[in-house]
Amino acid sequence: MQIKEISVSHYLQNIDDFPLLLDVRSPIEYQKSHIPQSINLYALDDKERAEVGKLHARTAFEAKLLGASFICKNLSNHLKNFNHTPAKKVAIYCAKGQMRSYSISTVLAAIGFRVYRIIGGYKAYRQEILKFFSTPLKHSFVLLDGPTGSGKSEIIKEFKQSINLEELANHKGSVFGALQTPQPSTAQFENLLFHELLRFNEDEPILLEAESKNIGKVTIPTSFYDEMKKGYRIYLKTPLKDRVNRIVNEYEGISNEQFFSSLKKISRYISKELYDEIALSFNEKNFHKTADLLLEKYYDKAYKKPKKIDEIIESKTMAKSINEIEIIVKREKQSKTTAYFASEKQAF
């Protein structure tokens, strides 16, 4: 039986070597934030963790004894449905790389799994993430801008060299953009964003939708947002009728409760007459009229066209828009490469 210990940086540099990543913290710890792609195989559940912690303040030995009994019970239940084989390398972490990960690692290693325990646990991982975002990013971005309903999100989803910030934040970015499922915590959003950046080389410009610093309740890291603002900005010009159709399709199925909760948030920015007209059209299920009113009378008036626009694309078809953006991204990559070699030559 052998348990190897690895650093967070080793895990991140060799992430594809570990197809199975186990987070053995309690469910509530996992829910708050965790390493992406991990599975929650808790050593102690929320109630048990609180009970052991309370006992530990009085007597450490009895707390360990109680904790061990809980871990044995929980692991017994987990293993009944553990559909993995020793062919996979298993990376394991707990909060600080102590008893919970050690206990689970010991049992899995004893039955034949190749176990790699992450030193310092989730705390060390978060320190790595915070360190990364505390320094200027080396990645560069191309921003896709335009009024609501322009098709920016659709292009981002279809574009290979892109990061979908709204998808990571589980929010569509507008006042009506809250989805039925909860948003991740800002810490989890940072984790997800970091892992997205791992997919790209630093010399490859990444396409992003132009966002404000806050997407719903989550906040974009400052270093990332600062680099976004420097990005080459494309403005997507889309006919109103296409925007209306897109909004109708995008928000189809929105509940009355969600719609009117969102409408209430903008009530102070629109007249009572407009509020009533929007509400009436929605209740009558005239969703095209609802979308048209919201776009022309609210979104377009609230939207501030950026002062810096590097290029305008007339959005006619999705395929044509994507093709034009691909040309721009390739051009930006070439420009960045040329600038790099010029600076290297000058330094030499």
C-alpha positions in Angstrom: 0.0 0.0 0.0 1.4 3.4 -1.0 0.0 6.9 -0.7 1.9 9.5 -2.6 1.7 13.2 -1.7 1.6 15.9 -4.4 1.5 19.6 -4.3 -1.3 21.7 -5.7 0.9 23.0 -8.5 1.9 19.4 -9.4 -1.8 18.5 -9.6 -2.6 21.6 -11.8 0.3 21.0 -14.1 -0.7 17.3 -14.6 -4.5 17.6 -14.2 -5.2 15.2 -17.1 -3.3 12.4 -15.3 -5.9 12.3 -12.5 -9.3 11.4 -14.0 -10.7 10.9 -10.5 -10.6 13.7 -8.0 -12.2 13.3 -4.6 -13.2 16.1 -2.2 -13.7 14.4 1.2 -14.9 17.6 3.0 -18.5 17.9 4.2 -21.3 18.6 1.7 -21.7 22.2 2.9 -18.0 22.9 2.4 -18.1 21.3 -1.0 -21.3 23.3 -2.0 -19.6 26.6 -1.1 -16.7 26.0 -3.4 -14.5 23.1 -4.6 -11.9 22.2 -7.2 -13.7 21.8 -10.5 -14.4 18.2 -11.6 -14.1 16.9 -8.1 -16.7 14.4 -6.6 -17.8 14.9 -3.0 -17.1 11.7 -1.1 -17.4 13.2 2.4 -15.6 11.7 5.4 -18.0 13.5 7.7 -21.3 15.0 6.9 -22.3 18.5 8.0 -23.8 17.4 11.3 -21.0 15.0 12.1 -18.3 17.5 11.4 -20.0 20.0 13.8 -20.3 17.4 16.4 -16.7 16.3 16.2 -15.5 19.9 16.2 -17.5 20.7 19.3 -16.1 17.6 21.1 -12.6 18.3 20.0 -12.7 21.5 22.0 -13.1 19.4 25.2 -11.1 16.3 24.5 -9.1 15.6 21.3 -8.9 11.8 21.8 -12.6 11.2 22.1 -13.2 13.5 19.1 -10.8 11.4 17.0 -12.6 8.3 18.2 -16.0 9.6 17.3 -14.7 11.0 14.0 -13.2 7.6 13.1 -16.5 5.8 13.7 -18.3 8.3 11.5 -15.7 8.0 8.7 -15.9 4.2 8.8 -19.7 4.3 8.5 -19.7 6.9 5.7 -17.0 5.2 3.7 -18.8 1.9 4.0 -21.8 3.5 2.4 -19.8 5.3 -0.2 -18.0 2.2 -1.4 -21.2 0.3 -2.0 -21.8 2.7 -4.9 -18.2 3.5 -5.8 -18.2 2.7 -9.6 -14.5 3.2 -10.2 -11.6 0.8 -10.7 -8.0 0.9 -9.5 -7.0 1.6 -13.1 -7.6 5.2 -12.4 -5.3 7.5 -10.5 -7.1 9.0 -7.6 -6.3 12.5 -6.2 -7.8 13.3 -2.8 -8.1 16.5 -0.8 -9.8 17.7 2.3 -9.7 21.2 3.9 -6.1 21.3 4.9 -4.7 18.0 3.9 -5.0 16.4 7.3 -7.0 13.5 8.9 -10.1 13.4 6.6 -8.1 12.9 3.4 -5.6 10.7 5.2 -8.3 8.4 6.4 -10.0 8.0 3.0 -6.7 7.7 1.3 -5.6 4.8 3.6 -8.6 2.7 2.8 -8.6 3.3 -0.9 -4.9 2.6 -1.1 -5.4 -0.6 0.9 -7.9 -2.0 -1.6 -5.6 -1.3 -4.6 -6.2 2.3 -5.7 -3.2 4.5 -6.7 -3.8 7.4 -4.3 -2.3 10.9 -4.5 -3.1 13.1 -1.6 -2.9 16.9 -2.3 -0.7 18.6 0.3 -2.4 21.4 2.1 -5.8 20.4 0.7 -8.4 22.9 -0.5 -6.8 25.8 1.5 -3.6 25.4 -0.5 -5.6 25.2 -3.7 -7.4 28.4 -3.0 -4.1 30.1 -2.1 -2.9 29.1 -5.6 -6.0 30.6 -7.2 -5.8 33.9 -5.3 -2.1 34.2 -6.0 -2.8 33.7 -9.7 -5.5 36.4 -9.9 -3.4 38.8 -7.7 -0.9 39.3 -10.5 -1.4 40.8 -14.0 -2.7 38.2 -16.5 -0.5 37.2 -19.4 -3.5 36.2 -21.5 -5.1 38.6 -24.0 -8.8 39.0 -24.9 -11.0 39.9 -27.8 -14.3 41.4 -26.6 -17.7 40.9 -28.2 -19.9 43.9 -27.4 -23.4 44.9 -28.5 -26.9 45.6 -27.1 -29.0 43.0 -25.5 -30.2 40.3 -27.9 -27.4 40.7 -30.4 -26.4 37.1 -30.3 -23.2 37.5 -28.4 -23.8 34.5 -26.1 -24.7 32.2 -29.1 -21.4 33.2 -30.8 -19.4 32.6 -27.6 -20.9 29.1 -27.3 -20.0 28.2 -30.9 -16.6 29.7 -30.9 -13.8 27.3 -29.9 -11.4 29.9 -28.6 -13.7 31.4 -26.0 -14.8 31.5 -22.4 -18.5 31.8 -21.6 -18.4 34.0 -18.5 -22.2 33.9 -18.2 -22.3 30.2 -18.2 -19.6 30.0 -15.5 -21.6 32.5 -13.4 -24.9 30.7 -14.2 -26.5 34.0 -15.1 -27.4 35.6 -18.4 -26.0 39.0 -17.4 -29.1 41.2 -17.5 -31.7 42.0 -14.9 -33.9 39.2 -16.4 -30.9 36.9 -16.6 -31.2 35.0 -13.3 -31.6 31.3 -14.0 -33.7 28.8 -12.0 -30.6 27.2 -10.4 -28.4 29.2 -7.9 -25.3 31.0 -9.0 -22.0 29.7 -7.7 -20.1 31.6 -5.0 -17.5 34.1 -6.2 -14.8 31.7 -5.0 -16.3 28.9 -7.1 -16.6 31.3 -10.1 -12.8 32.1 -9.7 -12.0 28.4 -9.5 -14.0 27.7 -12.7 -12.5 30.7 -14.5 -8.9 29.6 -13.6 -9.5 26.1 -15.0 -10.9 27.6 -18.2 -7.7 29.6 -18.6 -5.7 26.4 -18.3 -7.1 25.3 -21.6 -5.4 28.1 -23.5 -1.8 29.1 -24.3 -0.9 32.6 -23.3 -0.3 33.6 -26.9 -3.8 32.7 -27.9 -6.4 35.6 -27.7 -9.6 34.4 -26.0 -13.0 35.6 -27.1 -15.2 36.9 -24.3 -18.5 38.7 -24.1 -18.1 42.2 -22.8 -19.4 42.1 -19.3 -19.6 44.4 -16.3 -17.4 43.4 -13.3 -20.4 41.8 -11.6 -22.4 39.1 -13.3 -25.5 38.7 -11.1 -24.0 38.1 -7.6 -20.5 37.0 -8.7 -17.6 39.2 -9.3 -14.9 38.9 -12.0 -11.4 39.0 -10.5 -9.8 42.4 -10.8 -6.7 41.3 -12.8 -8.9 39.4 -15.3 -11.3 42.4 -15.6 -8.4 44.8 -16.1 -7.1 42.7 -19.0 -10.6 42.5 -20.4 -10.8 46.3 -20.7 -7.6 46.3 -22.7 -9.0 43.8 -25.2 -9.7 44.4 -28.9 -13.4 45.3 -28.9 -15.8 44.1 -31.6 -19.3 45.7 -31.8 -22.0 43.4 -33.0 -24.7 45.3 -35.0 -27.9 43.3 -35.2 -31.4 44.2 -36.6 -34.0 44.8 -33.9 -36.3 42.1 -35.3 -33.6 39.5 -34.9 -32.9 40.7 -31.3 -36.6 40.5 -30.4 -36.8 36.9 -31.8 -33.7 36.0 -29.9 -35.1 37.4 -26.6 -38.4 35.6 -27.0 -36.6 32.3 -27.6 -34.0 32.8 -24.9 -36.5 33.6 -22.1 -39.2 31.2 -23.3 -40.5 29.4 -20.3 -39.6 32.1 -17.7 -42.1 31.8 -14.8 -44.5 34.6 -13.9 -42.8 34.9 -10.6 -39.3 35.3 -12.1 -40.5 37.7 -14.7 -42.4 40.1 -12.4 -39.6 39.9 -9.8 -37.2 41.1 -12.5 -39.6 43.7 -13.8 -40.0 45.1 -10.3 -36.2 45.7 -10.2 -36.4 48.1 -13.1 -39.6 49.8 -12.2 -37.9 52.8 -10.8 -36.1 53.3 -14.2 -39.3 53.3 -16.3 -42.6 55.0 -16.2 -45.7 53.5 -14.7 -47.4 53.5 -18.1 -44.5 51.5 -19.6 -44.5 49.1 -16.6 -48.2 48.4 -17.0 -47.8 48.0 -20.8 -45.0 45.5 -20.4 -46.9 43.6 -17.7 -50.1 43.5 -19.8 -48.3 42.2 -22.9 -46.6 39.5 -20.8 -49.9 38.4 -19.2 -51.5 38.2 -22.6 -48.5 36.0 -23.7 -47.7 38.5 -26.4 -44.0 37.9 -25.9 -42.8 39.6 -29.0 -44.4 42.8 -27.9 -42.9 42.3 -24.4 -39.4 41.8 -25.8 -39.8 44.8 -28.2 -40.9 47.1 -25.4 -38.1 46.0 -23.1 -35.4 46.3 -25.8 -36.5 49.7 -27.2 -37.8 51.4 -24.0 -35.5 50.0 -21.4 -32.4 48.0 -22.5 -31.3 50.3 -25.4 -31.8 53.4 -23.3 -29.9 51.9 -20.4 -27.1 50.4 -22.6 -24.1 52.7 -22.9 -22.3 52.1 -26.2 -18.6 51.8 -25.4 -16.3 54.8 -26.3 -13.7 52.4 -27.6 -14.9 50.2 -30.5 -12.2 48.7 -32.7 -14.4 47.0 -35.3 -18.1 46.7 -36.2 -19.6 43.6 -37.5 -23.0 43.6 -39.3 -24.7 40.5 -37.9 -26.5 38.9 -40.8 -26.0 35.2 -40.2 -24.4 33.4 -37.3 -21.9 31.5 -39.6 -20.8 34.8 -41.3 -20.3 36.5 -37.9 -18.3 33.7 -36.5 -16.1 33.6 -39.7 -15.4 37.3 -39.4 -14.5 37.0 -35.7 -12.2 34.0 -36.4 -10.3 36.3 -38.9 -10.0 39.0 -36.3 -8.8 36.6 -33.5 -6.1 35.2 -35.8 -5.1 38.7 -36.7 -4.8 39.6 -33.1 -2.7 36.5 -32.3 -0.3 37.4 -35.2 -0.1 41.0 -33.9 0.7 39.8 -30.4 3.4 37.5 -31.7 4.9 40.2 -33.8 5.0 42.6 -30.9 6.6 40.0 -28.7 9.5 39.3 -31.1 10.0 43.0 -31.7 10.4 43.6 -28.0 12.7 40.6 -27.7 14.8 41.9 -30.5 15.0 45.3 -29.0 16.0 43.9 -25.6 18.7 41.8 -27.3 
